[in-house]
Amino acid sequence: MRTLASLTDLTNLTTLPALSSPSSQSIGIDLPLTVDLNDYVSAYGGFSGTASRTSTSDWSAFTISSWNVGFQADVYQQNGGSIPTITLQSTVTRSIPDAPLATTSLNTIVEFDYALNEDETKGFLAGVQYTRVAVDLALARINPNIVGYVGGYYQWDNNWKLTGRFGVQSFGGAQLLNLTSFQPFTQPIVRIDLDRMDDNDNRLFGVTAQIAWVPKPSYQLTLRTPLYAVRN
């Protein structure tokens, strides 16, 4: 089935801010395993590792940062018609820092994909992403993060695919010990994906570059090397 490349892929690429927000950069690697249950539904799970730095600190050591499980389903497929493909993706991600700062996030995306040709190699995208994060520390709370975006994609005959998205991210703020630790904000977010696809439109290799203002700029580069198990 087609691979959904959204503002949040198998891990939460949308940057939920820390309690302070210096300018930051990060590099991540995703190692997911995807199983196509049929032509409409796939399930996946895997691990992610990251290294990062901020304007006030050096690069951290590269470590496994989270695991995730989720599913993706084509609720409706365009198949040459006038109604775009509607895809639902939901992912549960569990971070692996030292307790009690571990978090569990539920990320849900609804994306509309309007293909401009029969091969679905070029088209327009629009979507909404909702992220809810729970912190193990009882006195800490992170409010929901919502992203709305539009974009487009083009896939060449050699199966390289370029996708661009521009959106607006609205974060509800965070609290610690009943004090406002991070103010709410609404800021832009930009993401560019370059993917190598197979003939079934599965991603073989991908590179993602993202800039999110949180509210200061946060730069993120992610490499993805998915593994697939297909039922015959």
N, C-alpha and C positions, 0 to 999 in steps of 0.2 A: 504494500500500500504506500501512498505518498507519505513523505516525511514532513511533519509540521515543524517549521523553523520559525519560532515565535520569539518575542522579546524575552521570554523565559523559556529556555529549552529544558533538558532533563534536570538541570540544576537551576537554582534561582539566580539568573544573571542580572535581573533588575536589582540594583544596589540598594538594599535597605540600610539606612545610615546607622552608624554607631552613635554613641552619646555625644561625641563631638564630631565635627565634619571638616577635617583638613582636606586639602587636595590629595588625591590618592591614585595609585596605579596598582594593578594586579594582573597576574598571569595564572590561568587555570587550565587543567586538563580534565576532561570527562571521559570515563570508561564505562559506558552503559552496555547492557545486553538487552536487545529488543527481540520479542517473539511476536510474529504476525499470526494472530489467532485465525483470521480470515481476511478477506479483501477490505473489510471495514474497520476492524478493531485490532489493535496491537497493545501489548503490555511490555513494560521495561523496568529495569532496575540496575543500579550500578553505584560507583563511587566517584568522588571528585576530589582533586587536590589543588591547592593554591599556594602561591607566594605573593606577598604584597609589600608595598611601602607607602608611606605618607610623607607629607612635607616636613614632618617632625621626627621621622624614624627611618632607619635603613631597611633594606629588603629583609623580610623574614625567611626562615628556612622553608623549603617546600615540604608540605605535609598533607596527608589525607584530611580533608576538612569536613566531608559529609557523605552520607549515603542517601539514596532515593529510590522510590518505587512509584509507579504510576501507570496510566493507560492513556491511549489516544483512540478516538473513535470518529469516523466520518458519519455525522448524523444525516447528511444529505450530500450526494455527489452530483456535480454539474453535468458531466457526461455530454457536453456539447449543447446543453440547454441555456436558458437565459438566467436561471437562478444559480448563484455561486455555490461552490462546495462549502459546507458548514462543518467545521471540525471542532470537537471538544477535547481538551487535554487537561488532565488533572494529575498533579505530582505532589507526593508527600516527601519532604526532605528533612533529614535529621542531621544536625551539625555534630561535630565530634571535638569540641573544645573541652577544657577542664570544667567540671561541674563547679558551681551551679549555673554557669552561663550558657549551657547548652540550649539550643532552640529547636523547635519542631515547626515547620512551615507547611501550609497547604496552599498550593498555587493552582489556580484554575484559569484556563484561557478558552475563549470562544473566538474563532477566527473565520473570516469569510474570504474565500479565494475565488476571484472571477478570472477564469482563463480566457485569453483572447484568441486562442487557436485550438484545434482539435487535439494536438499533441500535448497541450497544457504546458508549453515551454516558456510562455510569457503571459503575464497577467498582473492584476492588481490585488492588493490585500487590505483588509481592515480587521481590527480586532479589539477585544477588551480583555485585560488580565486583572485578576483579583488575587492578592496574596494576604494571607493571615498568618501571623507568627506568634507562637506561644513560647514564653521563656520559662525555664525551670525554676528560676528564682521567683518566689511567690509575690514579692513586692515590686516586681518589674513588669511593665506592660508595653508592648509594641502595637500600635493601632494599625488598621489595615492600610495596604498600599494598592492603589488602582492606577492602571495605565491604559490609555486609549491610544491607538496608533493607526496609521495608514502607511501603505508602501507598495512596492512592486517587485517583480522578479523577471529574470531572463535566463534561459538555459540554452547553451550552445550545443551544436551537433556532437561535440566530444564529451558531453555530459557534465561539463563544468557549469555551475549555476551561481548567479549573483543575485542577492536579495538585499533590498534596502528598506528600512522602516524609520519613520519619524513619529514620535508620539509625545504625549504629555503625561507626566507622572504626578499623582497626587498622594502624598503621604500624610497620615493622620497624626503623626507625632509619637513620641515615646515618653514614658514616665518611670521614675524610680523613686521609691519611698514617698509616694504621693506628691512628688515635686516634678514640675515639667523639666525633663532632661533634654528633650529635643523638640523644637518647635515644628508644627506642621508646615508643609510647603507644597507648592505646585510648580513644577519645573519641567523643561523639555528633556527628552531622551532620544538618542540616535543610535541605530544599530546597523552594521553592514555584515552580511554573511557571504562567504565564498565557500562553496561546497562542491565536492566531487561526488556525483550520483551514479548509481548503476542503472541498468535498463528498466528496472522496476520502480525507479524513483526513490530508492533507499539511499541514504547518505553513507558514503564510504569513508569520507574524510571531510572535515570542516574546520574553518577558521572564522572566528567571530570577533569583531572590533566594536566596542560600545563606549559611548560617552553619556554619562548620566549626571545631571546637575543635582546635588543632594544636600544643600543647594550649591556648594562648590563643586567644580568638575571632578568626576571620578572616572578614570580611564581603565578599561578592562579588555584584555585579550585572552580568548579561550580557544583551545584546540580540542576537537572532538574526534575520537576514533571508535565509533560504535561497532559492536559485534551483533550479528543477527542469527536467530534460529527460526527457520521457516518450516511450517507444517505442510507436507505434500498431500 
